[in-house]
């Protein structure tokens, strides 16, 4: 084995030497990966719905999108939670409806850089049919309306605080 073949830096350089454009474009990569990501979201919802703490209850699935700082590749994290999360950058949120077993898409908030680009170029984003919905989510977050909706969705309780019984809140 040659010296340096197993270092992360060597592996990154070897990958970058291939000049694969698709993996360098996070949006294109996400588009190609969307069916796989959505399947992971559905699998998370299905597995969570069987867990005793979530059984027969509505809950939320959160998808956080990041780019690995070392590898430069998109990285997705998916988890379930009891309460509706506070809207933040790089986040998609779904609600699992216990009775129907359906997932409802609630919102998508892009990275901070794109968020502010949308705010500064609203007309462009609202005029484009493909980006209009994203622009609406950004404007709802910026105005505070999305957070107000989350608070109502959580039964007027602060994010991540749900009353298990009348004496004590359960913080997630």
Buried (B, 14 or more C-beta within 10 A) or exposed (E): EEEEEEEEEEBBEEBEEEEEEEBEEBEEBEEEEEEEBBEBBBEBBEEBBEEEEBEEEBBBBBBBBEEEEEEEBBEBEBEBBBBBBBBEBBBBBBBBEEEEEEBEEBBBBBBEEBBEBBBEEEEEBBEEEEBEBBBBBBBBBBEEEBBEBBBEBBEEBEBBBBEEEEEEEEEE
